[in-house]
Amino acid sequence: MAWIDTIDLDTADEQLRERYEEIISARGKVSNIMKAHSLNPAAMASHLELYDTLLFDGSSPLSRAEREAIAVVVSAENDCTYCIDHHQQALAAYWSQDRAERLATDYRLMSDLNEQLQAACETATKLTRSPNAMTEGDVDTLRNAGWSDRAVLDIVLVTAYFNFVNRIATGLGVEVTPEEVSGYDYDPHTARDSEE
């Protein structure tokens, strides 16, 4: 499951069991990336809070699908199979499976991305590849594509978050299997752009 020891629900102490039960209640099951945090339940709790804020907060101008698309693009850029598989599956709750797979392969070849999402993907790629090359002009590019400053902030936050998670997954050898990727609770009714 990972290159370090992990603790399962049946052997978890009270603090860890509480975290696992929160995750199961919200998502249907516990992912391997969360199990990899099991030796540090406080970090797991903080990670979950950040994840929920960035991916599920309804006040973001980015739809859930747009946030998942950024997750896929960043993870593909980092060649993080674990996160590609997970977030491509999540994106397929809003888009078709084929479209989600094409995004993971190379968003630059997609003619069916709107200008806003194309600009967000380009920014996410640049910030992932060459963070020191970022300039105010990159923010202007996002604004010119129609993103508000709050949206720009959220694009950067989601990009930074997935660079963080990609490094946890690859740094600890967190495994992904078809069974582990499937079976999570998604709410496609919250997406504003189900096939944009």
C-alpha positions in Angstrom: 0.0 0.0 0.0 2.9 2.3 0.8 6.6 2.1 1.6 6.0 2.9 5.3 3.9 1.3 7.9 0.2 2.2 7.9 -2.6 1.5 10.5 -5.9 0.0 9.4 -9.3 0.9 10.9 -9.5 -2.3 13.0 -6.2 -1.5 14.8 -6.6 2.3 15.0 -6.6 4.1 18.3 -9.5 6.5 19.1 -8.0 9.6 17.4 -7.2 7.8 14.2 -10.5 5.8 14.2 -12.4 9.1 14.5 -10.5 10.5 11.5 -11.2 7.3 9.4 -14.9 7.4 10.4 -15.2 11.0 9.3 -13.7 10.1 5.9 -15.9 7.1 5.4 -18.9 9.2 6.3 -18.0 11.9 3.8 -16.5 9.8 0.9 -17.7 6.2 1.4 -14.2 4.8 2.1 -10.7 5.7 3.0 -8.2 6.3 0.2 -4.6 4.9 0.4 -3.2 8.5 0.4 -5.1 9.1 3.7 -4.0 5.7 5.1 -0.4 6.8 4.4 -1.0 9.6 7.0 -2.1 7.1 9.6 1.1 7.4 11.7 0.3 11.1 12.1 -3.5 11.6 12.6 -3.1 15.3 13.2 -1.5 15.8 9.8 -4.3 13.7 8.3 -6.9 16.0 9.8 -5.2 19.1 8.6 -4.7 17.6 5.1 -8.4 16.7 5.0 -9.5 20.2 6.0 -7.3 21.7 3.2 -8.6 19.2 0.7 -12.2 19.9 1.6 -11.7 23.6 1.4 -10.0 23.6 -1.9 -12.0 20.9 -3.7 -15.5 21.1 -2.2 -16.0 24.7 -1.0 -19.1 26.0 -2.8 -18.0 29.7 -2.6 -15.2 29.1 -5.1 -15.8 30.5 -8.6 -14.3 27.3 -10.0 -16.7 24.4 -10.5 -15.8 21.0 -9.0 -15.1 19.8 -12.6 -12.7 22.7 -13.2 -10.9 21.9 -9.9 -10.7 18.2 -10.8 -9.4 19.1 -14.2 -6.5 21.2 -12.6 -5.8 18.2 -10.4 -5.5 15.9 -13.4 -3.3 18.3 -15.3 -0.9 18.9 -12.4 -0.7 15.2 -11.6 0.0 14.3 -15.2 2.7 16.9 -15.3 4.3 15.3 -12.2 3.7 11.8 -13.6 1.9 10.9 -10.4 -0.1 7.8 -11.4 -1.9 7.6 -8.0 -3.4 11.1 -8.3 -4.0 10.9 -12.1 -6.1 7.8 -11.6 -8.0 9.1 -8.7 -8.8 12.5 -10.1 -9.4 11.4 -13.6 -12.0 9.1 -12.1 -13.5 12.0 -10.1 -13.5 14.2 -13.2 -15.4 11.4 -15.0 -18.3 12.0 -12.6 -18.7 15.4 -14.3 -17.3 14.7 -17.8 -17.3 11.7 -20.0 -14.6 9.1 -19.2 -13.1 9.6 -22.7 -12.8 13.4 -22.2 -11.2 12.9 -18.7 -8.7 10.5 -20.2 -7.8 12.9 -23.0 -7.2 15.7 -20.4 -4.8 13.3 -18.6 -3.0 12.5 -21.8 -2.5 16.1 -23.0 -4.9 19.0 -22.5 -3.1 20.9 -25.3 -4.5 18.5 -27.9 -8.1 19.1 -26.7 -10.2 21.3 -28.9 -13.2 21.1 -26.6 -11.7 23.0 -23.6 -13.1 26.5 -23.2 -10.8 29.5 -23.1 -11.0 29.8 -19.3 -10.1 26.2 -18.6 -7.4 26.2 -21.2 -5.8 29.2 -19.5 -6.1 27.6 -16.1 -4.4 24.4 -17.3 -1.6 26.4 -18.9 -1.0 28.3 -15.6 -1.2 25.1 -13.6 1.4 23.5 -15.9 3.8 26.5 -15.8 3.5 26.8 -12.0 4.2 23.1 -11.6 7.1 23.0 -14.1 8.8 26.4 -13.6 7.5 28.2 -10.5 10.2 30.7 -10.6 9.2 31.7 -14.1 5.8 32.9 -13.0 5.1 36.6 -13.6 2.3 39.1 -13.1 1.6 38.6 -16.8 0.4 35.0 -16.0 -2.2 36.5 -13.7 -3.2 39.0 -16.4 -3.6 36.0 -18.8 -6.1 34.4 -16.5 -8.0 37.7 -16.0 -8.1 38.2 -19.8 -9.6 34.7 -20.1 -12.4 35.8 -17.8 -11.2 34.6 -14.4 -11.8 36.8 -11.3 -9.0 37.4 -8.8 -10.7 35.0 -6.4 -10.6 32.4 -9.2 -7.0 33.1 -9.9 -6.2 32.5 -6.2 -8.1 29.2 -6.3 -6.4 28.1 -9.5 -3.0 28.7 -7.8 -4.1 27.1 -4.5 -5.4 23.9 -6.2 -2.3 23.7 -8.3 0.0 24.1 -5.3 -2.1 21.6 -3.3 -1.8 18.9 -6.0 1.9 19.4 -6.2 2.0 18.8 -2.5 -0.1 15.6 -2.7 1.7 14.3 -5.7 4.9 14.4 -3.7 3.3 12.6 -0.8 2.1 9.8 -3.1 5.3 9.4 -5.0 7.6 10.0 -2.0 5.9 7.2 0.0 5.1 4.9 -2.9 1.4 5.0 -2.3 -0.2 2.3 -4.5 -3.3 2.7 -6.6 -5.5 -0.2 -7.8 -8.7 -0.2 -9.8 -10.6 -1.2 -6.6 -9.0 1.6 -4.6 -9.8 4.2 -7.2 -13.5 3.4 -7.5 -16.4 3.6 -5.1 -16.0 7.1 -3.7 -19.0 9.4 -3.3 -19.1 12.2 -5.9 -21.9 14.7 -6.5 -22.0 15.5 -10.2 -25.0 17.7 -9.6 -22.7 20.4 -8.2 -20.8 20.8 -11.5 -21.6 24.0 -13.5 -19.9 22.7 -16.6 -20.8 19.1 -16.9 -19.5 18.9 -20.5 -18.0 22.3 -21.2 
